[in-house]
Amino acid sequence: MIKKEKTGWKKLSMVVVAMLVLAGCATQQTAQPTSTASEAKDKTASGASGAINLDSYTPPSMDKVPEGPLGESIKYGHKLMNETSTVIPEYTGNKLSCSSCHGNAGMDATSPLTGVTAVYPQYIPRSGKVVTIEDRINGCFQRSMNGKPLPYNSDEMRAMVAYLSYISTDVPVGIKERPWIEKNDMKSVPQPNVANGEALFQKSCLQCHAADGSGTGPNSGPALWGDNSFNIGAGMARISKAAGYIQRNMPLGEMGGIKQGSLTDQEAADLAAYILSKPRPDFAKKAQDWPAGGVPKDVPYEVDSAKKKQ
């Protein structure tokens, strides 16, 4: 049953400003002749197989997955990333896959997961606590997949961690930032025009996502609203994240005269606003988000910590 958050959307359209999101690969910088040895060292880090370039990290190929039980687990994790809702439907509440947002199982430029296991555990303000990579995976299952958490000792959880660890090979554990990751972040979102967003959607998006937003496939054109899309507690339900993702990555090919990366801030915000104006599943625990406060202004629902300050 979909529950449309009317009050949350009103709040969103009234306060739309400053925010963050999404991912991609930064281009490798060319070393200048005047660079010092120390400057060069800052761009590298030592891994088990030698130094890696922190500007342009490339994960190992799936063709080089080791033989044996570990390799089989890595391959299973890769399959789970690409076919999430079909392989483990009992843990997903929609028809998406992890690759719906993290293209090519997190290895392309849309929202890369390369190196992700090296930055966990970390403190997440939305959770209000330090979370592990397993916690983060389950956060996606409950929000983006609108499902339920994987058991921490399950073969599926172990496989996903094995896969994410494999595409993080040689990235130093505890690294604070991954310089090769470009976040999909629209820091200042213009006042959106939903009607213009609808016109843009009809022109350049329905070929992949269908006129009713139900999509054509989890990896070719995921559902953008309705029962089979992400719920209101997902990061993509924030206009800053949706607009940033759309602007950097959509459309995948030229459609309706629009090319990837050519949308203006206004056009991306209009499209995001139109998509987020549509009904989507609720998230029962949303009021518990940001327990320590600091809730971003574009979160489309009320949280308990904000109510306490009123």
C-alpha positions in Angstrom: 0.0 0.0 0.0 1.4 3.3 -1.0 1.1 6.2 1.4 1.7 9.6 -0.2 3.4 12.0 2.1 1.4 15.2 1.3 2.7 17.3 4.2 6.3 16.2 3.5 6.0 17.2 -0.2 4.6 20.6 0.8 7.5 21.1 3.1 9.9 20.1 0.4 8.5 22.5 -2.2 8.5 25.4 0.2 12.1 25.0 1.5 13.9 23.6 -1.5 17.5 24.8 -1.1 21.0 23.6 -0.5 21.8 19.9 -0.4 23.9 16.9 -1.5 24.1 13.6 -3.4 25.4 11.2 -5.9 28.4 9.7 -7.3 30.8 9.2 -10.3 34.4 9.0 -11.3 36.6 12.1 -11.3 39.0 12.4 -14.2 42.6 11.7 -13.5 44.7 14.8 -13.1 47.9 15.1 -15.1 51.0 15.6 -13.0 52.6 19.0 -13.4 56.3 19.1 -14.1 56.8 21.3 -11.0 55.1 18.8 -8.6 57.3 17.9 -5.6 57.8 14.4 -4.3 55.6 15.1 -1.3 52.8 16.3 -3.6 53.1 13.1 -5.7 53.0 11.0 -2.6 49.7 12.6 -1.5 48.1 11.2 -4.6 49.1 7.6 -3.9 48.6 5.1 -1.1 50.2 1.7 -0.5 48.2 -1.4 -1.0 48.9 -5.1 -0.8 49.9 -5.2 -4.4 51.7 -1.8 -4.5 50.8 1.9 -4.7 47.4 2.9 -6.0 46.5 6.2 -7.6 43.9 7.9 -5.4 42.7 10.1 -8.2 41.7 7.3 -10.5 41.3 4.0 -8.6 40.3 1.1 -10.8 39.0 -2.0 -9.1 40.1 -5.5 -10.2 38.2 -7.1 -13.0 35.5 -9.8 -12.3 37.6 -11.9 -14.7 40.3 -12.0 -12.0 38.1 -13.3 -9.1 40.0 -16.0 -7.3 39.1 -19.6 -7.5 37.4 -21.4 -4.5 34.8 -20.5 -1.9 35.8 -16.9 -1.7 35.6 -16.4 -5.4 32.2 -18.1 -5.5 31.0 -15.7 -2.7 32.3 -12.7 -4.6 30.5 -13.8 -7.8 27.3 -14.4 -5.8 27.5 -10.9 -4.4 28.0 -9.5 -7.9 24.8 -11.3 -9.0 22.9 -10.0 -6.0 23.9 -6.5 -6.9 22.5 -6.8 -10.4 19.5 -9.1 -9.8 18.5 -8.2 -6.2 14.7 -8.3 -6.4 14.7 -11.5 -8.5 17.3 -13.5 -6.6 16.1 -12.6 -3.1 12.6 -11.3 -3.5 11.8 -12.2 0.2 14.1 -9.3 1.3 12.9 -6.7 -1.3 9.6 -4.9 -1.5 10.0 -3.5 -5.0 11.3 -4.4 -8.4 14.7 -2.6 -8.2 18.2 -3.9 -7.9 21.3 -2.3 -6.3 22.4 -1.6 -9.9 19.3 0.6 -10.4 21.3 3.4 -8.7 24.8 1.9 -8.5 25.3 1.1 -12.2 27.2 -2.0 -13.2 27.1 -3.3 -9.7 28.7 -0.1 -8.3 31.6 -0.1 -10.8 30.5 2.6 -13.3 30.3 6.4 -12.9 26.7 6.8 -11.8 27.2 6.1 -8.1 30.4 4.1 -7.6 30.9 1.7 -4.7 34.6 1.2 -5.4 36.5 1.5 -2.2 33.4 1.6 0.0 34.4 -1.0 2.5 37.5 1.0 3.3 35.5 3.9 4.7 33.4 1.8 7.1 32.7 1.8 10.0 31.7 5.5 10.0 29.3 7.8 11.7 26.1 8.5 9.8 24.0 11.5 10.9 20.8 10.0 9.6 21.3 6.9 11.8 22.8 8.9 14.7 25.4 6.3 15.3 28.5 4.6 13.9 27.4 2.0 11.3 29.3 -0.9 9.7 29.2 -1.9 6.0 26.6 -4.5 6.9 24.4 -1.8 8.6 24.7 0.3 5.5 23.7 -2.5 3.2 20.7 -3.2 5.3 19.8 0.5 5.3 19.5 0.3 1.5 17.5 -2.9 1.7 15.0 -1.2 4.0 14.8 2.2 2.2 15.9 2.0 -1.5 14.7 -1.6 -1.9 11.6 -1.0 0.4 12.3 -4.4 1.9 13.7 -5.9 5.1 17.3 -6.4 6.4 19.4 -9.4 5.5 20.4 -11.6 8.4 24.0 -10.5 9.3 25.2 -14.1 9.2 23.5 -15.1 6.0 25.2 -16.2 2.8 23.7 -13.2 1.1 25.2 -10.7 3.5 28.6 -12.4 3.4 28.5 -12.4 -0.4 27.7 -8.8 -0.7 30.4 -7.8 1.7 32.8 -10.1 -0.1 32.0 -8.5 -3.4 32.2 -4.9 -2.1 35.5 -5.8 -0.4 36.8 -7.2 -3.8 36.0 -3.9 -5.6 37.8 -2.1 -2.8 41.0 -4.1 -3.1 44.1 -2.2 -2.0 42.2 0.9 -0.9 43.6 1.8 2.5 41.2 0.9 5.4 40.2 4.1 7.2 40.7 6.4 4.3 38.6 9.5 4.9 37.8 10.4 1.3 37.8 8.6 -2.0 39.1 11.3 -4.4 38.0 9.3 -7.4 34.4 9.5 -6.3 32.5 12.5 -7.6 29.3 13.0 -5.5 26.1 13.8 -7.3 25.4 16.9 -5.3 23.2 19.8 -6.2 24.2 22.1 -3.4 21.7 24.9 -4.3 18.5 23.6 -5.7 16.4 26.3 -7.6 12.7 26.6 -6.9 11.3 23.7 -9.0 8.6 23.9 -11.6 6.7 20.6 -11.5 4.8 21.2 -14.7 8.0 21.8 -16.6 9.4 18.6 -15.0 6.4 16.7 -16.4 7.0 18.0 -19.9 10.7 17.1 -19.7 9.8 13.6 -18.5 7.4 13.1 -21.4 10.1 14.3 -23.8 13.2 12.4 -22.6 12.4 9.8 -19.8 9.3 7.7 -20.5 11.2 5.6 -23.1 13.1 3.9 -20.3 10.9 4.6 -17.2 7.4 4.3 -18.8 4.7 7.0 -18.9 3.4 5.9 -15.5 6.9 5.8 -13.9 6.7 2.0 -13.5 9.9 1.4 -15.4 11.0 -1.1 -18.1 13.5 -3.0 -16.0 15.6 -2.6 -12.8 18.8 -2.0 -14.7 17.5 -0.6 -18.0 14.9 1.8 -16.6 13.9 1.4 -12.9 10.5 2.3 -11.5 10.6 6.0 -10.3 7.4 6.0 -8.3 4.7 3.6 -7.2 4.8 0.3 -5.3 7.9 -0.9 -7.1 10.1 2.1 -6.5 12.2 3.4 -3.5 10.3 4.5 -0.4 10.2 8.0 1.1 13.0 7.1 3.5 15.5 6.5 0.7 18.2 9.1 0.0 16.8 9.5 -3.5 13.5 10.8 -2.0 15.4 14.1 -1.3 15.3 16.6 -4.1 19.0 17.5 -3.8 20.0 13.9 -4.3 17.5 13.2 -7.1 18.3 16.4 -8.9 22.0 15.8 -8.6 21.8 12.2 -9.8 19.6 13.2 -12.8 21.8 16.1 -13.8 25.0 14.0 -13.8 23.7 10.8 -15.3 20.5 11.1 -17.2 19.6 10.3 -19.9 21.9 7.4 -20.5 21.7 8.0 -24.2 20.5 11.1 -26.1 16.7 11.3 -25.9 14.4 14.0 -26.9 17.3 16.1 -27.9 18.8 15.9 -24.4 22.2 14.4 -23.9 23.7 13.0 -20.7 25.1 15.8 -18.5 23.4 18.6 -20.5 20.5 19.4 -18.1 20.7 22.7 -16.4 20.2 23.0 -12.6 16.6 24.2 -13.2 15.7 21.4 -15.6 17.2 18.7 -13.3 15.3 20.2 -10.3 12.1 20.3 -12.3 12.4 16.7 -13.2 13.2 15.6 -9.7 10.3 17.6 -8.3 7.9 16.0 -10.8 9.1 12.5 -9.9 9.0 13.1 -6.2 5.5 14.6 -6.4 4.3 11.1 -7.3 3.2 8.6 -4.6 5.6 6.1 -3.3 5.8 3.6 -0.4 6.1 5.0 3.1 9.0 4.2 5.5 7.6 3.3 9.0 10.7 4.3 10.9 11.3 7.7 9.2 10.5 9.7 12.3 13.6 8.2 14.1 16.0 9.6 11.5 18.6 12.2 12.5 18.0 11.5 16.3 20.8 14.0 17.2 19.2 16.7 15.0 20.7 18.4 12.0 18.0 17.1 9.6 18.6 18.5 6.1 16.0 21.0 4.9 14.9 18.9 1.9 13.9 15.8 3.9 10.3 15.3 2.9 9.0 14.2 6.3 9.1 15.2 9.9 11.4 13.6 12.4 11.1 13.4 16.2 14.3 15.3 16.9 12.9 18.3 15.1 9.6 18.2 16.9 11.4 18.3 20.3 13.0 21.6 19.4 9.7 23.2 18.6 
